[in-house]
């Protein structure tokens, strides 16, 4: 299931302090590198991959890596790729709900309205003119 914008924003916030765990060199993506990415996704769920070649090579590599590992591309920024794949047995990262905002708002209870109270006017210190 594709990630919603809200879920991607949550994952981007979690990924911000992370360091890249896989570095792709000038040789590019090989089967060994893709296998290493799959192992790290299994271990961490959310990882950063740094590609040395450049931003264009990273954008071209993002979708094939995601398809071959079963991960979701959370973000591509510069030469860095952020990938997410929930652990199949014991997921550690709890994603926000994927419900539309209108559904979430309708589910919330409206605050109870108070009955108006009758107050006497405040005494005046000066007479009206």
C-alpha positions in Angstrom: 0.0 0.0 0.0 1.5 3.4 -1.0 2.3 5.8 1.8 0.2 8.9 2.3 1.6 12.4 2.5 1.1 12.5 6.2 2.9 9.2 6.7 5.8 10.3 4.5 6.1 13.5 6.5 6.3 11.4 9.7 9.0 9.2 8.2 11.0 12.1 6.9 11.0 13.6 10.4 12.2 10.3 11.8 14.9 9.9 9.1 16.3 13.4 9.5 18.9 12.6 12.2 19.9 9.2 10.6 23.2 8.7 8.9 23.3 6.7 5.6 23.8 3.0 6.3 24.5 2.0 2.7 26.9 3.9 0.4 26.8 3.3 -3.3 30.1 3.9 -5.0 31.0 4.8 -8.6 30.4 1.2 -9.7 26.7 1.8 -9.2 24.0 -0.6 -8.0 25.0 -4.2 -8.1 23.1 -7.2 -6.8 25.3 -7.2 -3.7 24.4 -3.6 -3.0 20.7 -4.3 -3.4 21.0 -7.3 -1.1 22.7 -5.1 1.5 19.9 -2.6 1.3 17.4 -5.4 1.8 19.2 -6.6 4.9 19.4 -3.1 6.4 15.7 -2.5 5.7 15.0 -5.7 7.5 17.1 -4.6 10.5 16.1 -0.9 10.7 12.9 -0.4 8.7 13.9 3.2 7.8 17.3 3.8 6.2 19.2 6.3 4.2 21.2 5.3 1.1 23.9 7.7 -0.2 24.8 7.5 -3.9 28.1 8.9 -5.0 27.4 9.4 -8.7 25.0 12.3 -8.4 21.4 13.3 -8.0 20.3 12.1 -11.5 21.7 8.6 -10.9 20.0 8.5 -7.5 16.6 9.4 -9.0 17.1 6.7 -11.7 18.1 4.1 -9.1 15.3 4.9 -6.5 12.4 3.0 -8.2 14.4 -0.1 -9.1 15.8 -0.4 -5.6 12.4 0.1 -4.1 10.8 -2.5 -6.4 13.5 -5.1 -5.8 13.5 -4.7 -2.0 9.7 -4.2 -1.6 10.3 -0.8 0.1 8.7 2.6 -0.3 10.6 5.6 -1.4 10.0 8.2 1.3 12.3 11.0 0.0 15.0 11.7 -2.5 17.1 14.7 -1.7 20.4 15.5 -3.3 22.4 12.3 -3.4 20.5 10.7 -0.5 17.6 8.3 -0.8 15.3 7.5 2.2 13.6 4.1 2.1 11.0 2.5 4.4 9.8 -1.1 4.7 7.8 -2.3 7.7 9.3 -5.3 9.5 7.0 -8.3 8.6 6.8 -9.7 12.1 7.7 -7.0 14.6 7.3 -3.4 13.2 9.0 -0.8 15.4 7.8 2.3 13.6 4.1 3.3 14.1 2.8 5.2 11.1 -0.1 7.8 11.4 -3.4 6.6 10.2 -4.0 6.6 6.4 -7.6 7.9 6.8 -8.5 11.2 5.0 -8.5 14.3 7.1 -12.2 14.7 6.7 -12.9 11.3 8.2 -10.6 12.0 11.2 -12.3 15.4 11.8 -15.8 13.8 11.7 -14.7 11.2 14.2 -13.7 13.8 16.8 -16.4 14.9 19.1 -17.5 18.5 19.0 -17.1 20.3 22.3 -20.3 20.5 24.3 -21.9 24.0 24.2 -22.7 25.7 27.4 -26.0 27.2 28.2 -25.8 31.0 28.3 -25.8 32.4 31.8 -27.8 35.5 32.7 -25.5 38.1 34.3 -26.5 41.4 35.8 -24.8 44.4 34.3 -21.8 45.7 36.1 -22.4 48.7 38.3 -21.3 51.9 36.7 -19.1 54.4 38.5 -20.2 57.4 36.4 -23.7 58.2 35.2 -24.4 58.1 31.5 -24.8 61.3 29.6 
